[in-house]
Amino acid sequence: MRRLGRLISILVGLSVRGFFEAGWTGFRRSHPAAKLLIAPLGIALVYLHAAKGAAIVEAVIAVLLALSGDPGWALSLEALLLLPAAWAAASSLALSILGVSPITPTQALEIMLRYHAAGLAIAYPAATINPMDAYNAAARLTSPGRAAAILAAYRLLPHGLNTFREAIETASTKNPPIHSALAAATAAVLEEAEGVIEAAKYRAPRTRRVRLERDWRWTLLEAAAAAILAATLP
């Protein structure tokens, strides 16, 4: 129980750090169109060129992560995506040992690289998108009050994950029933959610578009990354 609790705690911590603590400068202030191109281009590159395409995606996004100036955030995102990639490689190798689908250890490493690169292509835009950009997009389709639910969710999700992490850590050290710890955590999260949602109704922007200050240097960097990925597709 203690080892499982520790593992879950680490994964939740990496998730919060990787997706909700990228900071509000740098790539958070770039134009969303540039970063959103990275996901489909990266996935297409991995699909069309396998390990070679995956290596290109890894290199391009690694440069962006290095330029972010936040090595803790960058390493958290990389480490979080490493687990499903390693699991995919280990599963394929296990099936190979059983004679279901024979592969070599080198091919297993290539599978891990491809999964990690595809995940990174999706996770990078998701982790660096500005929630206000998501609000602006939603507010054009619905009312500002309803679109504010995105901001409420962004505020609530990391708090809820941290609450669950604390509950699991408590359960792993003091040995109370795990369902009791999770029930207490759920109650705390629901209470917090009610307050956040209620506040969002009254503090939501009254306009369908909130003007954001852009940093065009970071936009150009992401656009250059997307251009490199596009240029290597053929």
C-alpha positions in Angstrom: 0.0 0.0 0.0 2.8 2.4 0.9 4.7 1.8 -2.4 1.5 2.2 -4.4 0.6 5.4 -2.5 4.0 6.7 -3.2 3.8 5.9 -6.9 0.4 7.6 -7.3 1.6 10.6 -5.3 4.5 11.0 -7.7 2.4 10.7 -10.8 -0.2 13.2 -9.5 2.6 15.6 -8.6 4.1 15.3 -12.1 0.7 15.9 -13.6 0.0 19.1 -11.6 3.6 20.4 -12.2 3.5 19.5 -15.9 0.1 20.7 -16.9 -0.8 23.5 -14.5 2.5 25.2 -13.4 4.1 26.2 -16.7 4.0 29.9 -15.6 2.2 32.9 -17.0 5.1 34.2 -19.1 6.9 32.9 -22.2 4.9 30.3 -24.1 1.8 31.1 -22.2 1.7 34.4 -24.0 2.2 33.1 -27.5 -0.5 32.9 -30.0 -2.5 29.6 -29.7 -2.5 29.0 -33.5 1.3 28.4 -33.5 1.3 25.9 -30.7 -1.8 24.0 -31.8 -0.1 23.2 -35.1 2.6 21.3 -33.3 0.2 18.4 -32.2 -1.0 17.3 -35.7 2.3 17.9 -37.4 4.2 15.9 -34.7 1.7 13.0 -34.8 1.8 12.9 -38.6 5.6 12.9 -38.5 5.8 10.0 -36.0 3.2 8.1 -38.1 4.9 8.6 -41.4 8.5 8.3 -40.5 8.4 6.1 -37.4 11.6 6.4 -35.2 13.2 9.0 -37.4 10.2 11.2 -37.3 9.9 10.6 -33.5 13.5 11.7 -33.0 12.8 14.9 -34.9 9.7 15.7 -32.8 11.7 15.0 -29.6 14.5 17.3 -30.7 12.3 20.2 -31.7 10.1 20.1 -28.6 13.2 19.6 -26.4 14.5 22.9 -27.7 11.2 24.6 -26.9 11.3 23.1 -23.4 14.9 24.2 -22.8 14.1 27.8 -23.9 11.2 28.0 -21.4 13.7 28.7 -18.6 11.8 26.4 -16.2 13.8 23.1 -16.1 11.6 21.7 -13.3 8.4 22.0 -15.4 10.1 20.6 -18.5 11.5 17.6 -16.7 8.1 16.9 -15.1 6.4 16.9 -18.4 9.0 14.6 -20.0 9.0 12.2 -17.0 5.2 12.0 -16.9 5.0 11.0 -20.6 7.8 8.5 -20.1 5.7 6.1 -18.1 3.0 5.2 -20.8 5.8 5.1 -23.4 7.8 2.6 -21.3 4.6 0.6 -20.6 3.9 0.3 -24.3 7.4 -0.9 -25.0 7.4 -3.4 -22.1 4.0 -4.7 -23.2 5.2 -5.3 -26.7 8.4 -7.0 -25.5 6.3 -9.2 -23.2 4.1 -10.3 -26.1 7.2 -10.9 -28.1 8.6 -13.2 -25.4 5.2 -15.1 -25.4 5.6 -15.5 -29.2 2.5 -13.4 -30.1 4.3 -10.6 -32.0 8.1 -11.1 -32.1 10.2 -7.9 -31.9 13.8 -7.2 -30.9 14.8 -5.0 -27.9 15.8 -2.3 -30.4 12.3 -2.3 -31.9 10.9 -2.1 -28.3 13.0 1.1 -27.7 11.7 2.5 -31.0 8.2 1.9 -29.8 8.9 3.8 -26.6 10.4 6.6 -28.5 7.4 6.9 -30.9 4.9 6.8 -28.0 6.8 9.4 -26.1 7.2 11.7 -29.1 3.5 11.5 -30.0 2.5 12.2 -26.4 4.9 15.1 -26.2 3.4 16.6 -29.4 0.0 16.5 -27.7 1.1 17.4 -24.2 3.2 20.5 -25.1 0.3 22.6 -26.5 -2.0 21.3 -23.7 0.4 22.4 -21.0 1.3 25.8 -22.5 -2.1 27.0 -23.7 -3.4 30.1 -21.9 -6.8 29.3 -20.2 -8.0 32.7 -21.4 -7.5 31.7 -25.0 -9.7 28.7 -24.3 -12.2 31.0 -22.7 -12.2 33.3 -25.7 -12.8 30.4 -28.0 -15.7 29.0 -25.9 -17.2 32.5 -25.3 -17.7 32.9 -29.1 -19.9 29.7 -29.1 -21.8 30.3 -25.9 -22.3 32.9 -23.2 -19.4 34.4 -21.2 -20.8 32.9 -18.0 -20.8 29.4 -19.4 -17.4 29.8 -20.9 -16.1 30.8 -17.5 -16.5 27.1 -16.5 -13.2 26.6 -18.3 -11.5 29.0 -16.0 -13.2 27.4 -13.0 -12.0 23.9 -14.1 -8.5 25.2 -14.5 -8.6 26.6 -11.0 -10.1 23.5 -9.5 -8.3 20.6 -11.2 -4.8 21.1 -9.7 -6.4 21.7 -6.3 -8.5 18.5 -6.6 -5.4 16.5 -7.7 -3.4 17.8 -4.8 -6.2 17.0 -2.4 -6.3 13.4 -3.6 -2.6 13.1 -3.4 -2.6 14.3 0.2 -5.4 11.8 1.0 -3.4 8.9 -0.6 -0.2 9.9 1.2 -2.1 10.0 4.5 -3.6 6.5 3.8 -0.1 5.1 3.0 1.5 6.4 6.2 -1.3 6.1 8.8 -3.0 3.0 7.3 -6.6 4.2 7.5 -9.0 2.5 5.0 -8.2 3.9 1.6 -11.9 4.4 0.8 -12.2 6.7 3.9 -9.3 8.8 2.8 -10.7 9.2 -0.7 -14.2 9.9 0.6 -12.8 12.8 2.7 -10.8 14.1 -0.3 -13.9 13.9 -2.5 -16.0 15.9 0.0 -13.3 18.6 0.2 -13.0 18.8 -3.6 -16.8 19.1 -4.1 -17.0 21.8 -1.5 -14.2 23.7 -3.2 -15.8 23.2 -6.6 -19.1 24.7 -5.4 -17.3 27.8 -4.2 -15.2 28.2 -7.4 -18.2 27.7 -9.7 -20.3 30.2 -7.8 -17.5 32.7 -7.9 -17.0 32.1 -11.6 -20.6 33.1 -12.3 -20.1 36.6 -10.8 -16.5 37.2 -11.7 -16.6 36.0 -15.3 -15.6 38.4 -18.0 -18.6 40.3 -19.4 -17.2 40.3 -22.9 -17.0 37.5 -25.5 -13.3 38.3 -26.0 -10.7 39.2 -23.5 -7.7 41.0 -25.1 -4.4 39.4 -24.1 -0.9 40.8 -24.3 1.0 38.6 -26.7 4.7 37.9 -26.7 5.5 37.6 -30.4 9.0 36.3 -29.8 7.6 33.1 -28.3 5.0 33.0 -31.0 7.7 33.1 -33.7 9.7 30.3 -31.9 6.6 28.0 -31.9 5.9 28.9 -35.5 9.5 28.1 -36.4 9.1 24.7 -34.6 5.9 24.0 -36.5 7.6 25.0 -39.8 10.5 22.6 -39.1 8.1 19.7 -38.4 6.1 20.5 -41.6 9.2 20.7 -43.7 10.3 17.2 -42.6 6.9 15.6 -43.4 7.5 14.7 -47.1 
